[in-house]
Amino acid sequence: AAASAAAAAAGPVQEARVEFALDEAAPATTIQIRLHNGTRLTQRFNLTHTVGTIRQYVATATPGVEFELWTAFPRKQLSDPSQTVADAQLQNAALTQSLK
């Protein structure tokens, strides 16, 4: 119940906005992100995009919310915003947003 109360307090989830350029000619992958309220986002990112780019994308769907991103398995927090999608091994990954 505490998690649902935190999600309700976090405010509504809105449609995410893509505020980065996807280079279709460069290697890319699809990443699925499960938001704190269970909503799922699916977005393509280049392997050179960073964890910070993913965070910014998720933040457009949940404005004003402090959150962390986690990989599904093995469960690992994505804490380095400068790490690339390739370096973080996020090809075809499923991520989870958790509220701070």
N, C-alpha and C positions, 0 to 999 in steps of 0.2 A: 504493500500500500504506500510505503514511503517513496518508492520509485515513481509511482503514478502521480503522487502529489507533487514531486519535484518536476515531473514532465508537464503537469498542468500549470505549475508556477512559471515554467520556462516560456510559456506563451505558445502561440500557434506556429505550426510549421507551414511554410509557404513554398511555392515552386522555386527550385534552385535556378540560379542564373549562371550561365557560362560566361565568365569574364576573362577568359584566356584563349589564346589561339591554338587550335589543334592543327598540326602539320600532317596532312593526310599522306604525304610522301615519306614521312619518317616512321620508324617503328612505333606502334601504339598498342594499347591494351584497354580492355573494358574492366572497370572497377565498380563493384556493387557496394553501396554504403547503406547500412541500416541505421536510421536516425533513432534518437532517444524515445520517440513515440511509436516505433515500429514501422514507420514509412520507409520504403526502400527507394534509393536513388541508384540509377545506373548511368555511368558516364564514361566516355572514352578519354584517355589521357595518353600523351606521348611518353615514352620511357624516360625522356629527359626532363619531364615535368617533375616538380618536387612535392614532397609531403606538404609544404606550405601552400602550394597551388591547390591541392586536394582540400586542405583545411579551409582556404578561402571559398572554394566552391560550396562546401558543406555549410559554411557560415552564412551564405546567401539564403539558404533554406531555413536556417534557425538564427535569425538576427538577434544580437544582444545576449546570446547564450554562451556561457563559458563551458567548453567541452574538451574532451580528449578523444583521440581516434585510436582504435585498437584493431590489430589483425585478429582473425577468427581462430586460427590454429596454426602454429602454437600462438597462444594469446600473448601479444606483445604490444606495448604502447608505442605509437609513432610519435616520438618526442623531438626529433631533429627536423626542423622545417626545411633545411637545406638539402636533405637526403633525396636523391632522385628516386623515381618509381622503380627503375631498374636496380639501383643499389639496395633499396629496401625490399626487393623481391616481391613487388606487388602486382606482377603480371596476373591478370584474371583473378585478383584477390577479392575477398569479401571482408569489408571493414565494418566496425561497429562504433557509433558515436555514443559516448557516455558522458553524462553531465558531471561537472565538477562540484 
